[in-house]
Amino acid sequence: MGGIGFIAAVLFVLMGMGHWQETRSPGWLAASIVVALFTVVGGLGSLFKRGK
């Protein structure tokens, strides 16, 4: 995961959480959690890949 992808994912999670707080729509909450999990997994994968 590149730096721009990481920043875009973090911004999406923050935006999704904001929409969820406004509307209480479970879709925004689910999308934010899924993207946050992919961001963490992708970031950790990139971190360990560089060491090899």
ABEGO torsion letter per residue (X at the ends): XBAAAAAAAAAAAAAAAAAAAAAGBAAAAAAAAAAAAAAAAAAAAAAAAAAX
